[in-house]
Amino acid sequence: MICGYLSESGYAVTLSGTVAEGLAQHAKQGFDAIILDIMLPDGDGLEVCRSLRATDTVPILMLTAKGDPMDRVVGLELGADDYLPKPFDPRELLARLRAILRCGRADDRADILRFGALEIDCRALVARIDGRVCNLTAHQFRILEIMAKSPGRVLSRNYLMDQSKGTDLEAFDRSIDVHISRIRAEIEDDPKHPRRVITVRGAGYVFARAQD
């Protein structure tokens, strides 16, 4: 029913009946958004959401037949962008889907990102601290931009590598950690105790909205 309604509304929809199938299709195609049910035949939607958020920033709209408000809280804390309990009006689902897609596109369109003294000019490929231009390669700038457009979300090393490849900016011939170290040296007050680019042990990095 959902697939039919969204298809009639102009969306290309892929239906996955299991966790394994859905993750495989997303890895292959790269969806613009995911509508994720909590109750799945081979797994828990909340765990799927947690797993996706460790490596991906794709917008996620969660569905559930459970009425407990705590399910909604847990889903949002795990990184879901929105949450819709069953039963629901398909028109509300469509409205919520459009809203989370608009948010993602607004982030992608942003030309200048500002975080206190840090300014990231995505069009000019320049980062500045208090007006001083940071000495970053184009590839390092791209990594910084990817993180800054998803503040508060943990991004794995593999995700950063995949997203920064194929941009014709620079060959990726060093580990992601070396690039992160260089970025910290330019944007952090104390690179040994970073406040903006934080390491999450065993998971990757998160860009924090540091207060200057």
Secondary structure, DSSP 8 states (H G I E B T S, - for coil): -HHHHHHHTT------SSHHHHHHHHHHH--S-EEEESEETTEEHHHHHHHHHTT----EEEEES---HHHHHHHHHTT-SEEEESS--HHHHHHHHHHHHHHHHHHHH-SEEEETTEEEETTTTEEEETTEE----HHHHHHHHHHHTSTT-EE-HHHHHHHHTTSSS----S-HHHHHHHHHHHH-SSTTS-SSEEEETTTEEEE-----
